[in-house]
Amino acid sequence: MRRFALVPLLAVALVAASCGKSEQAKRHDAVDAYLGRLNGVRTLYAPALARANTALQSYAHGPVDEKTLRGLRAAARTLDEAERKLRAIPAPPDALRVRRAVIHLYDLERALASEVAATAAFSPKAARALAPLRPATAAFNRHVQRDRTSDSQAKALAEYAAKLRATANRLAALEPPPVLVPWRTEQRNRLRATATTCARLAQALRAHDAVAARAYTRRLRAQLSQAHGITTAQQAAIRAFNSRLTAVVAASRAVDKARSAVEQKLG
């Protein structure tokens, strides 16, 4: 279960207060016209943004299916298009702070949607890459418990080491989103290190080196106690999402603050 809250995308409506000072009427009108054009972009993309929110909510509360994944990708494209339109609207000098705040908000939301989409697409690939490891580990444990001769256990260790390396290579071939690169690297390195320990323990058993065998056995037990799975990847993604969502909320408040500043400045 994913544990992060979601905020509505682009929930900021921009409204300029009426200006009572006639000498500032033109400046007020220019700002008002600019805010109207920004709101026009928001209105234009309202249906698509509503679908984007639906996709994000679906991702937050349940497994990702193909429909949700398409919605997440569409959300990222929609926000990218909306941001490009916003950047193309010239702002009067009095509204430059508002412009920066609004573009920053859209930029953060676009990045969030893109990252969610990339993570949603990567997670099943990572799960498939790791899937053969569970039965391989179970088979290895059954083998070493059933046949305790040195040669048989050495053979089982060598076979298990090969499967660990194959799993590490499958992970290495994947292209995770930036937030999951550290997880992929950690998992790959851990699998390769465990494979190396298996191979060295197999060599020690074949050489009847009891001291080395005991040392490598302790190391292997410690390595196998660390789970190889996507749980830590999900946790890393959730932390990143929560951080991005916090930034989105702060950016939304900054838009309100910038708008209020313009209202006070113009009367």
C-alpha positions in Angstrom: 0.0 0.0 0.0 1.4 3.3 -1.0 1.4 5.9 1.7 1.4 9.4 0.2 -1.4 12.0 0.0 -2.3 13.8 -3.2 -3.2 17.4 -3.8 -5.4 18.6 -6.7 -3.4 19.7 -9.6 -3.5 23.4 -10.5 -6.0 24.3 -7.9 -5.1 27.9 -7.9 -7.5 30.4 -9.4 -6.0 33.8 -10.1 -8.2 36.8 -9.6 -7.1 40.4 -9.5 -8.9 42.8 -7.2 -10.5 45.9 -8.7 -8.3 49.0 -8.6 -9.6 52.2 -7.2 -6.8 54.5 -8.3 -7.3 55.8 -11.8 -3.6 56.5 -12.5 -3.0 52.8 -12.0 -5.9 51.6 -14.1 -3.8 50.6 -17.1 -1.4 48.6 -15.0 -4.3 47.0 -13.2 -6.0 46.1 -16.5 -2.7 44.6 -17.9 -2.4 42.4 -14.8 -6.0 41.5 -14.9 -5.8 40.5 -18.6 -2.7 38.4 -17.9 -4.3 36.6 -15.1 -7.3 36.0 -17.3 -5.1 34.3 -19.9 -3.5 32.1 -17.3 -6.9 31.1 -16.1 -7.8 30.4 -19.7 -5.0 27.8 -19.9 -6.3 26.3 -16.7 -9.8 26.1 -18.0 -8.7 24.7 -21.4 -6.9 21.8 -19.6 -9.4 21.3 -16.8 -10.8 18.0 -18.2 -7.4 16.5 -18.9 -6.1 17.6 -15.4 -9.1 16.0 -13.8 -8.2 12.8 -15.5 -4.6 13.3 -14.4 -5.8 13.5 -10.8 -7.9 10.4 -11.2 -4.8 8.5 -12.5 -2.7 9.8 -9.6 -5.3 8.8 -7.0 -5.5 5.3 -8.6 -1.8 4.9 -8.4 -1.8 6.0 -4.8 -4.4 3.5 -3.6 -4.1 0.4 -5.7 -2.1 -1.7 -8.1 -1.1 -0.2 -11.4 -3.0 -1.5 -14.4 -2.5 -0.5 -18.0 -5.3 2.0 -17.8 -3.7 3.8 -14.8 -0.3 3.8 -16.5 -1.8 5.4 -19.7 -3.5 8.0 -17.5 -0.2 8.8 -15.7 1.7 9.2 -18.9 -1.1 11.4 -20.3 -1.0 13.5 -17.1 2.7 14.2 -17.7 2.1 15.2 -21.3 -0.9 17.4 -20.4 1.1 19.3 -17.8 4.0 19.7 -20.2 1.7 21.2 -22.8 0.1 23.5 -20.3 3.4 24.7 -19.1 4.6 25.5 -22.6 1.4 27.6 -23.2 2.0 29.4 -19.9 5.6 30.3 -20.8 4.4 31.7 -24.1 2.1 34.2 -22.4 4.0 37.6 -21.9 3.5 39.1 -18.5 3.4 42.8 -17.7 6.1 44.0 -15.3 3.7 44.0 -12.3 2.9 40.3 -12.8 6.4 39.0 -13.3 6.4 37.5 -9.8 3.1 35.8 -10.4 4.4 34.4 -13.7 7.4 32.9 -12.1 5.3 31.4 -9.3 2.8 29.9 -11.6 5.4 28.4 -14.0 7.3 27.0 -11.0 4.1 25.4 -9.8 3.3 23.8 -13.2 6.9 22.7 -13.5 6.8 20.9 -10.1 3.5 19.2 -11.0 4.8 18.1 -14.4 7.9 16.6 -12.7 5.7 14.8 -10.2 3.5 13.3 -12.9 6.5 12.3 -15.0 8.2 10.6 -12.0 5.0 8.8 -11.0 4.5 7.5 -14.5 8.1 6.4 -14.8 8.0 4.6 -11.4 4.7 2.9 -12.2 6.2 1.6 -15.4 9.5 0.5 -13.8 8.0 -1.4 -10.8 6.6 -4.4 -12.7 9.8 -4.7 -14.7 11.8 -4.8 -11.5 9.5 -7.4 -10.0 9.9 -9.6 -13.0 13.6 -9.3 -12.9 13.6 -10.4 -9.2 10.9 -13.0 -9.6 13.2 -16.0 -10.3 15.2 -15.4 -7.2 12.5 -16.6 -4.8 12.2 -20.1 -6.2 16.0 -20.3 -6.7 16.6 -19.4 -3.0 14.0 -22.0 -1.8 15.6 -24.7 -4.0 19.0 -23.8 -2.7 17.9 -24.0 1.0 16.2 -27.4 0.3 19.3 -28.7 -1.3 21.8 -27.8 1.4 19.5 -29.1 4.1 18.8 -32.4 2.3 22.4 -33.2 1.4 25.1 -32.0 3.7 28.2 -33.4 1.9 30.8 -30.9 1.0 30.8 -31.6 -2.7 27.0 -31.5 -3.0 26.7 -28.2 -1.1 29.6 -26.7 -3.1 27.7 -27.6 -6.3 24.4 -26.1 -4.9 26.3 -22.9 -3.9 27.9 -22.6 -7.4 24.5 -22.9 -9.0 22.9 -20.4 -6.7 25.7 -18.0 -7.3 25.0 -18.2 -11.1 21.4 -17.4 -10.5 22.2 -14.5 -8.3 24.5 -13.1 -11.0 21.8 -13.6 -13.6 19.3 -11.7 -11.4 21.8 -8.9 -10.9 22.4 -8.7 -14.6 18.6 -8.4 -15.3 18.4 -5.6 -12.8 21.4 -3.8 -14.3 19.8 -3.9 -17.8 16.8 -2.0 -16.6 16.6 1.8 -16.8 14.9 3.1 -13.6 13.7 6.6 -13.0 16.2 8.8 -11.2 14.6 8.3 -7.8 15.1 4.5 -8.1 18.7 4.5 -9.4 20.2 4.2 -5.9 17.9 1.3 -5.1 18.7 -0.5 -8.4 22.4 0.0 -7.7 22.2 -1.2 -4.1 20.2 -4.3 -5.1 22.5 -5.2 -8.0 25.7 -4.8 -5.8 24.1 -6.8 -3.0 23.2 -9.7 -5.4 26.7 -9.7 -6.9 28.3 -9.6 -3.4 26.2 -12.6 -2.3 27.1 -14.5 -5.4 30.8 -13.9 -4.7 30.4 -15.2 -1.2 28.6 -18.3 -2.5 31.4 -19.0 -4.9 34.1 -18.5 -2.3 32.3 -20.8 0.2 32.0 -23.4 -2.5 35.8 -23.2 -3.1 36.4 -23.5 0.6 34.2 -26.6 0.9 35.9 -28.2 -2.1 39.3 -27.5 -0.5 38.1 -28.7 2.9 39.2 -25.4 4.4 37.1 -25.4 7.6 38.2 -22.0 8.8 37.4 -20.2 5.5 34.1 -22.2 5.2 32.9 -21.0 8.6 33.8 -17.4 7.8 32.0 -17.4 4.5 29.0 -19.2 6.0 28.6 -16.4 8.5 28.9 -13.8 5.8 26.4 -15.6 3.6 23.9 -15.9 6.3 24.1 -12.2 7.0 23.7 -11.4 3.3 20.8 -13.7 2.9 19.0 -12.1 5.8 18.7 -8.9 3.8 15.7 -9.1 1.6 16.1 -8.7 -2.2 12.8 -7.1 -3.2 11.0 -4.0 -4.4 9.9 -2.9 -0.9 12.8 -0.6 -0.4 12.3 0.8 -3.9 8.7 1.6 -3.1 9.7 3.3 0.2 12.3 5.4 -1.7 9.7 6.4 -4.3 7.2 7.3 -1.6 9.7 9.5 0.2 10.5 11.3 -3.0 6.8 11.7 -3.9 6.0 13.1 -0.5 8.9 15.6 -0.9 7.6 16.6 -4.3 4.0 17.0 -3.0 5.2 19.2 -0.2 7.0 21.3 -2.7 3.8 21.5 -4.8 1.8 22.7 -1.8 4.4 25.3 -1.0 4.5 26.5 -4.7 0.7 26.8 -4.7 0.9 29.0 -1.6 3.6 31.1 -3.3 1.2 31.7 -6.2 -1.4 33.0 -3.8 1.2 35.2 -2.1 2.4 36.7 -5.4 -1.1 37.4 -6.5 -1.9 39.1 -3.1 1.3 41.2 -3.5 0.1 42.5 -6.8 -3.3 43.3 -5.4 -1.8 45.3 -2.6 0.6 47.1 -4.9 -2.1 48.2 -7.3 -4.6 49.1 -4.7 
